[in-house]
């Protein structure tokens, strides 16, 4: 690799673009674990231990399964599925792997690089990737991360509503139980009073 200079600034831009993809993918994986933590109601450190070794798709699969089991609203489960579908249909995982693991070769196109993935078949094995391609990939990953973050927030708000509803129900039950107890005591006292007056009037 040559030191920075005017003749290789295009390659440095590519390297910076790859760094952006790395950052956004790492954040996406982290947010997926945060979503699982929110659904499970567990500390994030515990979720790291339990699910940190999973790749991105299995993390979203796990989030969907846990959300379904917890009876999270269907709209939120569908939103998680939509993120998973976008990762697959837009080849985002493949494009991320290509950017990070692809072998570099100079390209005649400006601000571009040829990336070779030996395990991929032709014609995709070697592709030309531009700085703009990498930038757009980073933006898309950032967008999906924002979606996951929004889902996690909605899951938290839903859980708080469920909890508040349960607390209100418990309060009503306690109040009703207290009222019925008071009614029983009042009836008992009234019966004793009536019995007392009957005895006096004999």
The 8 nearest C-alpha neighbors of each residue, nearest first, counted from 0:
[[1, 2, 3, 7, 10, 11, 103, 105],
 [0, 2, 3, 7, 4, 6, 10, 11],
 [3, 1, 4, 0, 7, 11, 8, 6],
 [4, 2, 7, 1, 8, 5, 11, 6],
 [5, 3, 6, 7, 8, 2, 1, 11],
 [4, 6, 8, 7, 3, 9, 2, 11],
 [7, 5, 4, 8, 9, 3, 10, 1],
 [6, 8, 9, 10, 5, 4, 3, 11],
 [9, 7, 11, 10, 5, 6, 4, 12],
 [10, 8, 110, 12, 7, 11, 13, 109],
 [11, 9, 13, 12, 7, 8, 14, 110],
 [10, 12, 8, 14, 13, 9, 15, 7],
 [13, 11, 15, 9, 10, 14, 16, 8],
 [12, 14, 16, 10, 130, 11, 15, 17],
 [13, 15, 11, 17, 16, 12, 10, 18],
 [14, 16, 18, 12, 13, 17, 11, 19],
 [17, 15, 13, 19, 18, 133, 14, 130],
 [18, 16, 20, 14, 19, 15, 98, 13],
 [19, 17, 15, 21, 16, 20, 22, 14],
 [18, 20, 16, 22, 17, 21, 137, 23],
 [19, 21, 137, 17, 23, 18, 22, 24],
 [22, 20, 18, 24, 19, 23, 25, 17],
 [21, 23, 19, 25, 20, 24, 26, 18],
 [22, 24, 26, 20, 25, 21, 141, 140],
 [25, 23, 27, 21, 26, 22, 20, 28],
 [26, 24, 28, 22, 27, 23, 21, 29],
 [25, 27, 29, 23, 24, 28, 30, 22],
 [28, 26, 144, 24, 30, 29, 25, 23],
 [29, 27, 31, 25, 26, 30, 55, 24],
 [28, 30, 26, 32, 31, 27, 25, 33],
 [29, 31, 33, 27, 32, 28, 26, 34],
 [32, 30, 34, 28, 33, 29, 27, 35],
 [33, 31, 35, 29, 34, 30, 36, 28],
 [34, 32, 30, 36, 31, 35, 37, 29],
 [33, 35, 151, 31, 37, 32, 36, 30],
 [34, 36, 32, 38, 62, 37, 33, 39],
 [37, 35, 33, 39, 41, 34, 38, 40],
 [36, 38, 34, 40, 35, 39, 33, 155],
 [37, 39, 35, 36, 40, 66, 34, 154],
 [38, 40, 36, 41, 37, 35, 65, 69],
 [41, 39, 37, 38, 36, 42, 35, 155],
 [42, 40, 36, 39, 43, 45, 46, 37],
 [41, 43, 45, 44, 36, 46, 40, 37],
 [42, 44, 46, 45, 36, 47, 41, 33],
 [45, 43, 47, 46, 42, 48, 41, 49],
 [44, 46, 48, 47, 43, 42, 49, 41],
 [45, 47, 43, 49, 48, 44, 50, 36],
 [48, 46, 51, 44, 45, 50, 49, 43],
 [49, 47, 45, 46, 51, 50, 44, 52],
 [48, 50, 46, 47, 51, 45, 52, 44],
 [51, 49, 52, 47, 53, 46, 48, 58],
 [50, 52, 47, 53, 48, 49, 46, 32],
 [51, 53, 50, 54, 49, 48, 47, 58],
 [54, 52, 51, 50, 57, 58, 55, 56],
 [55, 53, 57, 56, 58, 52, 28, 51],
 [54, 56, 58, 57, 28, 59, 53, 31],
 [55, 57, 59, 58, 54, 60, 83, 53],
 [58, 56, 60, 59, 54, 55, 53, 61],
 [59, 57, 61, 55, 56, 60, 53, 62],
 [58, 60, 62, 56, 61, 57, 63, 55],
 [61, 59, 57, 63, 58, 62, 56, 64],
 [60, 62, 58, 64, 59, 63, 57, 65],
 [61, 63, 59, 65, 35, 60, 64, 66],
 [64, 62, 66, 60, 61, 65, 76, 67],
 [65, 63, 61, 67, 66, 62, 68, 60],
 [66, 64, 68, 62, 67, 63, 61, 69],
 [67, 65, 69, 63, 71, 68, 64, 62],
 [66, 68, 70, 64, 65, 69, 71, 63],
 [67, 69, 65, 70, 66, 64, 71, 63],
 [68, 70, 66, 67, 71, 65, 38, 39],
 [71, 69, 67, 68, 66, 72, 73, 65],
 [70, 72, 66, 69, 67, 73, 76, 75],
 [73, 71, 74, 75, 70, 76, 157, 67],
 [72, 74, 76, 75, 77, 71, 67, 70],
 [75, 73, 77, 72, 76, 78, 71, 79],
 [74, 76, 78, 77, 73, 72, 79, 150],
 [77, 75, 73, 79, 78, 74, 63, 80],
 [78, 76, 80, 74, 75, 79, 73, 81],
 [77, 79, 75, 81, 80, 76, 74, 82],
 [80, 78, 76, 82, 81, 77, 83, 75],
 [79, 81, 77, 83, 78, 82, 84, 76],
 [82, 80, 78, 84, 79, 83, 85, 77],
 [83, 81, 85, 79, 84, 80, 86, 78],
 [82, 84, 80, 86, 81, 85, 79, 59],
 [85, 83, 81, 87, 82, 86, 88, 80],
 [84, 86, 82, 88, 87, 83, 89, 81],
 [87, 85, 91, 83, 84, 89, 88, 90],
 [86, 88, 84, 90, 85, 89, 83, 91],
 [89, 87, 85, 90, 84, 86, 91, 83],
 [88, 90, 91, 85, 87, 86, 84, 92],
 [91, 89, 87, 93, 88, 92, 86, 94],
 [92, 90, 86, 94, 89, 93, 95, 87],
 [91, 93, 95, 94, 90, 96, 86, 87],
 [94, 92, 96, 90, 95, 91, 97, 98],
 [95, 93, 97, 91, 96, 92, 90, 98],
 [94, 96, 92, 98, 93, 97, 91, 99],
 [97, 95, 93, 99, 94, 98, 100, 92],
 [96, 98, 101, 94, 100, 95, 99, 93],
 [99, 97, 95, 96, 101, 17, 100, 94],
 [98, 100, 96, 97, 101, 95, 17, 21],
 [101, 99, 97, 96, 98, 102, 116, 95],
 [100, 102, 97, 114, 115, 116, 98, 99],
 [101, 103, 115, 114, 100, 116, 104, 113],
 [104, 102, 114, 113, 101, 112, 115, 105],
 [103, 105, 113, 112, 114, 106, 102, 115],
 [106, 104, 112, 113, 103, 107, 111, 10],
 [105, 107, 112, 108, 113, 111, 104, 127],
 [108, 106, 109, 105, 111, 112, 110, 113],
 [107, 109, 106, 111, 110, 112, 129, 127],
 [108, 110, 111, 107, 9, 106, 129, 112],
 [111, 109, 9, 130, 129, 10, 108, 13],
 [112, 110, 129, 109, 128, 108, 130, 106],
 [111, 113, 106, 128, 105, 127, 104, 114],
 [114, 112, 127, 104, 126, 106, 103, 105],
 [113, 115, 101, 103, 102, 125, 126, 112],
 [114, 116, 125, 102, 101, 124, 117, 113],
 [115, 117, 101, 124, 119, 118, 125, 97],
 [118, 116, 119, 115, 124, 120, 125, 101],
 [119, 117, 116, 120, 124, 115, 121, 123],
 [120, 118, 124, 117, 116, 123, 121, 115],
 [121, 119, 124, 123, 122, 118, 117, 116],
 [122, 120, 123, 124, 119, 125, 117, 118],
 [121, 123, 124, 120, 125, 126, 119, 115],
 [124, 122, 121, 125, 126, 120, 119, 116],
 [123, 125, 119, 121, 116, 120, 115, 122],
 [126, 124, 115, 114, 123, 113, 116, 127],
 [127, 125, 113, 114, 123, 128, 124, 115],
 [126, 128, 113, 112, 114, 111, 129, 125],
 [127, 129, 112, 111, 132, 113, 126, 130],
 [130, 128, 111, 132, 131, 110, 112, 133],
 [129, 131, 133, 13, 132, 110, 16, 111],
 [130, 132, 134, 129, 133, 135, 128, 16],
 [133, 131, 129, 135, 130, 134, 128, 136],
 [134, 132, 136, 130, 16, 131, 135, 137],
 [133, 135, 131, 137, 136, 132, 16, 130],
 [136, 134, 138, 132, 137, 133, 131, 139],
 [135, 137, 133, 139, 134, 138, 132, 140],
 [138, 136, 20, 134, 140, 135, 139, 23],
 [137, 139, 141, 135, 136, 140, 142, 134],
 [140, 138, 142, 136, 141, 137, 135, 143],
 [141, 139, 143, 137, 142, 138, 23, 144],
 [140, 142, 144, 138, 139, 143, 23, 137],
 [143, 141, 139, 145, 140, 144, 138, 146],
 [144, 142, 146, 140, 145, 141, 147, 139],
 [145, 143, 27, 141, 147, 146, 142, 140],
 [144, 146, 148, 142, 143, 147, 149, 141],
 [145, 147, 143, 149, 144, 148, 150, 142],
 [148, 146, 150, 144, 149, 145, 151, 143],
 [147, 149, 145, 151, 146, 150, 144, 152],
 [148, 150, 146, 152, 147, 151, 145, 153],
 [151, 149, 147, 153, 152, 148, 154, 146],
 [150, 152, 34, 154, 148, 149, 153, 147],
 [153, 151, 149, 155, 150, 154, 156, 148],
 [154, 152, 156, 150, 155, 151, 157, 149],
 [153, 155, 151, 157, 152, 156, 150, 158],
 [156, 154, 152, 158, 153, 157, 151, 159],
 [155, 157, 153, 159, 158, 154, 160, 152],
 [158, 156, 154, 160, 159, 155, 153, 161],
 [157, 159, 161, 155, 160, 156, 162, 154],
 [158, 160, 162, 156, 157, 161, 163, 155],
 [161, 159, 163, 157, 162, 158, 164, 156],
 [162, 160, 158, 164, 159, 163, 165, 157],
 [161, 163, 159, 165, 160, 164, 158, 166],
 [164, 162, 166, 160, 165, 161, 159, 167],
 [163, 165, 167, 161, 162, 166, 160, 168],
 [166, 164, 168, 162, 163, 167, 169, 161],
 [165, 167, 163, 169, 168, 164, 170, 162],
 [168, 166, 170, 164, 169, 165, 163, 171],
 [167, 169, 165, 171, 166, 170, 164, 172],
 [170, 168, 166, 172, 167, 171, 173, 165],
 [169, 171, 167, 173, 168, 172, 174, 166],
 [172, 170, 174, 168, 173, 169, 175, 167],
 [171, 173, 175, 169, 174, 170, 176, 168],
 [174, 172, 176, 170, 171, 175, 177, 169],
 [173, 175, 177, 171, 176, 172, 170, 178],
 [176, 174, 178, 172, 177, 173, 171, 179],
 [175, 177, 173, 179, 174, 178, 172, 180],
 [178, 176, 174, 180, 175, 179, 173, 181],
 [177, 179, 175, 181, 180, 176, 174, 182],
 [178, 180, 182, 176, 181, 177, 175, 183],
 [181, 179, 177, 183, 178, 182, 176, 184],
 [182, 180, 184, 178, 183, 179, 185, 177],
 [181, 183, 179, 185, 180, 184, 186, 178],
 [182, 184, 180, 186, 181, 185, 187, 179],
 [185, 183, 187, 181, 186, 182, 188, 180],
 [184, 186, 182, 188, 187, 183, 189, 181],
 [187, 185, 189, 183, 184, 188, 190, 182],
 [186, 188, 184, 190, 185, 189, 183, 191],
 [189, 187, 191, 185, 190, 186, 192, 184],
 [188, 190, 186, 192, 191, 187, 185, 193],
 [191, 189, 187, 193, 188, 192, 186, 194],
 [192, 190, 194, 188, 189, 193, 195, 187],
 [191, 193, 195, 189, 194, 190, 188, 196],
 [194, 192, 190, 196, 195, 191, 189, 197],
 [193, 195, 191, 197, 192, 196, 190, 198],
 [194, 196, 192, 198, 193, 197, 191, 199],
 [197, 195, 199, 193, 198, 194, 200, 192],
 [196, 198, 194, 200, 199, 195, 193, 201],
 [197, 199, 195, 196, 200, 201, 194, 193],
 [200, 198, 196, 197, 201, 195, 194, 193],
 [199, 201, 197, 198, 196, 195, 194, 193],
 [200, 198, 199, 197, 196, 195, 194, 193]]
